[in-house]
Every structure is written in C-alpha cells, then in structure tokens.
C-alpha cells in the first residue's frame, strides 16, 4: 500500500525519481533525531524546507502505547491529515509540500513529510520569555491572545486535538523585534506529529490541550483578565455565560495546568528557569 502527494514545486524537483528515495536521501541541518523519526532542514532546488522521515516504530512501541491506553503514532500521516484539515479551514499551519507513506505492516510503515521553512519566524515562547520585565503594548498583547484563542477554537471545532499544545508550537512569521508586530504578522500552529482527528474532540482531550496551553503561558506575566479574555474569545460567547456553562471544563483545565507547572518547576524545565531568569510560583497576577 502506498500513498504519495507532491506539490508542483516538489514534483518538478523530483521528476523521474522515486519520492521515497529522494526524501530519504536528503541531507541538511539536523533538527531532531529520536527513535524512528528524524527531522532536518534542507534545500531542494534552491528552496528551504523541513523534512520529517519516519521508519517503522516496531511492534514493541505499538504494544506499549496500547497497554498505556494511547493510540500509537505510526508515521507522518497524522501530521499530514491534520495540516490539510487546518489549512482547508483557514488556520495557518505548516504548508505541506510533500507526503508519502508505504507499507502494509503497521509496525514497519515508512513515511515522510516535507513542509515549507517558515523562516524568519519566532515561537511565542521565545517572544513572551521577557514579557514580565518588558511587557508588550497592551493592544498587541490582547490581539495576540484573541488570535491564539480563535486558532485553538477552530482546531477543536474541526475535531482535532494537538496533544502538544504549548505556546512554543505557535510560530510568528517575523524577525521584527517590535512587539507591535504581534498584531499583523502571520501566526502558524506547528508540530502536529501527535495530533488526533475525530468528528468531535473528547472532553478529556480538550482538557489536556487547554491545560497544556494554560500551563505554557503561566510564567509570561499574564493577568487573570488576560486569561478571561482568552476564554471569552475561545468560546465566542459572553463571559458570564461561559463561566456558568463551562465551569467544569475550565476547572479541569486549570488543575491540569497547575499540575504540569508544578512538575516543570521541580525539574527546572520552565523556559525562564532554563534561561536563568527569575519566576514566581503564583501563576497569574
């Protein structure tokens, strides 16, 4: 069984080649190399791309995931399908230039995903790192909160949950240091490797996505009003109504976020800890 998609630019560059041979022969700057998955930045016909290559995960990995109650990620297909769905809905993500998957044995599938290099770009984690010391313009911050909320709501409305939903996986396509650029520069949601697609996102996965997003924003100087601004934009309803109707969901997301935060503090994994910057244990002022 084999499936291949090549955008025109990649089809032209690889004309006459086996796409799997071409994808797995690429060389470049290695960004990640874990288990059966490798990500690198490369050039094809003078243009910059990122390519993710997956070898079979093996039956041991599949069994481990099923025993833990998790759906195993077998290759690049999850990210490919999720990226297409988001793009079709008008939500910026990684533009797909090529995808291929082959094999019948789920433990030995071989696949690749080629996406455009979005550089110059900065993650929201990088942009927000110094906000406690250097707050951005208020209007720009509010606009960015609404944009993230609307992208999150749009993704979940499509039946997609991210599973690694943190601010580091939002890329602002700009190298401009003026934070007023937060209002207009394109914002992209990336790293859909573990994304799941259903008709409706189950509640527990909404909790995990929203909890993860809240956790990743705990230490960047947001206020409770900022959080309520996000909640209102995400649900698209009057705040009083949301706080009544979604109280249980929001409480569960908040508990998950605080649990993640506590573990990160203990392990010294918070971005500001890693950068040697001070932080407080109170999450919102």
C-alpha positions in Angstrom: 0.0 0.0 0.0 1.4 3.4 -1.0 0.2 7.0 -0.9 2.2 10.0 -2.3 1.4 13.7 -2.6 3.8 16.1 -4.2 3.1 19.8 -4.6 4.1 21.2 -8.0 7.5 22.6 -6.9 8.5 19.2 -5.3 7.1 17.2 -8.2 9.3 19.3 -10.6 12.4 18.9 -8.4 11.9 15.1 -8.1 10.7 14.4 -11.6 11.9 10.9 -12.6 12.9 10.0 -9.1 11.3 7.7 -6.6 9.9 10.1 -4.0 10.8 7.9 -1.1 14.4 7.5 -2.3 14.6 11.3 -2.9 13.2 12.1 0.6 15.4 9.7 2.5 18.5 10.8 0.6 18.1 14.4 1.6 20.9 15.9 3.8 20.9 19.1 5.8 20.8 20.6 9.3 19.5 18.0 11.8 16.8 19.4 14.0 15.7 16.2 15.7 16.7 12.6 15.7 14.7 10.3 18.0 14.0 6.6 17.8 12.4 6.0 14.4 11.9 9.7 13.5 14.3 12.3 12.1 13.7 16.0 11.2 16.0 18.1 9.2 16.2 21.4 7.5 17.3 21.1 3.9 17.3 22.7 0.4 15.6 21.3 -2.6 16.2 23.2 -5.9 17.5 26.2 -4.0 14.4 26.5 -1.7 14.4 25.8 2.0 12.2 23.0 3.5 11.8 20.9 6.6 11.5 17.1 6.1 10.4 14.6 8.6 11.3 11.0 8.0 9.7 8.0 9.8 10.8 4.4 9.8 8.7 1.7 11.3 8.1 2.1 15.0 8.1 -1.6 15.7 5.6 -3.8 17.5 7.1 -3.2 20.9 6.3 0.5 20.7 2.8 -0.2 19.4 2.1 -2.6 22.2 3.5 -0.2 24.8 1.2 2.5 23.6 -1.9 0.3 23.5 -1.2 -1.0 27.0 -1.0 2.6 28.2 -4.3 3.4 26.6 -2.7 5.5 23.9 -3.1 5.5 20.2 0.3 4.9 18.7 1.7 7.3 16.1 2.9 5.2 13.2 4.3 7.8 10.9 3.8 11.2 9.2 0.1 10.6 8.3 -1.3 12.2 11.4 0.5 15.4 10.8 -0.3 15.4 7.1 -4.0 14.9 7.6 -4.2 17.5 10.4 -2.2 20.1 8.4 -4.6 19.6 5.4 -7.7 20.0 7.6 -6.4 23.1 9.3 -5.3 24.7 6.1 -8.7 24.0 4.5 -10.3 25.7 7.4 -8.1 28.8 7.0 -5.9 28.1 10.1 -2.2 28.7 9.4 0.0 25.7 9.9 3.0 24.2 8.2 2.4 24.4 4.4 2.7 20.8 3.1 5.0 20.4 0.0 5.1 16.6 0.0 3.9 13.4 1.8 4.5 9.8 1.3 3.7 6.6 3.1 4.2 3.0 2.1 3.9 -0.5 3.6 1.2 -2.8 4.9 2.7 -3.8 8.3 1.7 -1.0 10.8 4.9 -1.6 12.7 7.1 -1.1 9.6 5.5 1.8 7.8 7.9 4.2 6.1 6.7 7.8 5.6 7.9 11.3 5.0 6.5 14.8 5.3 8.1 17.9 3.6 6.9 21.3 4.7 7.9 24.9 3.8 10.6 26.5 6.0 8.7 29.4 7.7 11.8 31.4 8.5 12.2 34.1 9.6 10.0 33.2 12.5 9.9 33.1 16.3 7.9 30.9 18.6 5.5 32.6 21.1 7.6 31.0 23.9 10.6 33.0 22.6 8.6 36.2 22.1 7.0 36.0 25.5 10.1 35.0 27.5 10.9 38.5 28.7 7.3 39.8 29.0 7.5 40.0 32.8 10.4 42.5 32.5 9.4 44.1 29.2 5.6 43.9 28.8 4.4 44.3 25.2 2.0 47.0 24.1 -1.4 46.2 25.7 -3.3 46.3 22.4 -0.8 44.0 20.8 -1.0 41.5 23.7 -4.8 41.5 23.6 -4.8 40.9 19.9 -2.4 38.0 20.2 -4.4 36.4 22.9 -7.5 36.6 20.7 -5.6 35.1 17.7 -4.4 32.1 19.8 -7.8 31.6 21.2 -9.5 31.6 17.8 -6.9 29.2 16.3 -7.4 26.9 19.3 -11.2 27.0 19.0 -11.0 26.5 15.2 -8.8 23.5 15.6 -11.0 21.9 18.2 -14.1 22.6 16.1 -12.6 20.5 13.4 -12.4 17.6 15.7 -8.6 17.9 16.0 -6.7 17.8 19.3 -3.0 18.6 19.3 -1.6 16.7 22.3 1.5 19.0 22.5 -0.5 22.2 22.7 2.0 24.8 24.1 2.9 28.3 23.1 6.3 27.1 21.8 4.3 25.5 18.9 2.9 28.8 17.7 5.3 30.5 15.2 5.0 34.2 14.4 6.4 34.7 10.9 8.5 37.8 11.6 12.0 38.6 12.8 10.9 42.1 13.8 11.6 42.8 17.5 8.9 45.5 17.7 6.2 43.6 19.6 3.5 45.8 17.9 4.1 43.3 15.0 2.2 40.8 17.1 -1.0 42.2 15.6 -0.4 41.6 11.9 2.4 39.0 11.3 1.1 35.5 10.2 0.8 33.1 13.1 1.2 29.4 12.4 0.4 26.3 14.5 3.1 23.7 14.1 4.3 20.2 15.4 1.1 18.2 14.7 3.0 15.0 14.9 0.7 13.5 17.6 -2.5 15.3 16.5 -5.7 13.2 16.5 -8.7 13.7 14.2 -12.2 12.7 15.1 -15.7 14.1 14.4 -15.6 15.7 17.9 -12.8 16.2 20.3 -13.5 14.1 23.5 -13.7 16.2 26.7 -10.5 14.6 28.2 -8.5 15.7 25.2 -9.9 19.2 25.4 -8.8 19.3 29.0 -5.3 18.2 28.0 -5.0 20.7 25.2 -6.3 23.7 27.1 -4.4 22.6 30.3 -1.2 22.4 28.3 -1.7 25.8 26.7 -2.5 27.4 30.0 0.5 25.8 31.6 2.9 27.1 28.9 1.6 30.6 29.5 1.7 30.6 33.3 5.1 32.3 33.6 4.9 35.1 31.0 3.3 37.9 33.0 -0.4 37.4 32.0 -3.1 38.6 34.3 -6.4 36.9 35.2 -8.1 39.4 32.9 -5.9 38.1 30.1 -7.0 34.6 30.8 -10.7 35.6 30.8 -10.1 37.4 27.6 -8.8 34.1 26.1 -11.7 32.1 27.5 -14.3 34.6 26.0 -12.6 34.5 22.6 -12.2 30.7 22.6 -15.9 30.0 23.3 -17.2 33.0 21.4 -19.9 33.7 24.0 -20.5 36.3 26.7 -18.1 35.7 29.6 -20.8 35.2 32.2 -22.4 32.5 30.1 -19.1 30.7 29.5 -18.2 30.7 33.2 -21.5 29.2 34.0 -21.8 26.6 31.2 -18.1 25.6 31.0 -17.1 25.8 34.7 -16.2 22.1 35.0 -14.1 22.1 31.8 -12.2 25.2 32.8 -11.6 23.9 36.3 -10.3 20.6 35.0 -8.0 22.5 32.5 -6.8 24.8 35.3 -6.0 21.8 37.6 -4.1 20.1 34.8 -2.1 23.2 34.0 -1.1 23.7 37.6 0.0 20.1 37.9 2.1 20.4 34.8 3.6 23.6 36.1 4.5 22.1 39.5 6.3 19.2 37.8 8.2 21.6 35.5 9.3 23.7 38.4 10.7 20.7 40.2 12.5 19.5 37.2 13.7 23.1 36.3 12.2 22.8 32.9 10.4 26.1 32.7 11.8 28.3 29.9 12.6 31.1 32.3 14.4 28.7 34.6 16.4 27.3 31.7 17.3 30.9 30.7 18.4 31.8 34.3 15.5 34.3 34.7 13.5 34.7 37.9 10.0 33.4 38.2 7.2 33.3 40.8 5.1 30.4 41.8 1.9 32.4 41.6 0.8 31.8 38.0 -1.5 34.8 37.3 -1.4 38.2 39.0 
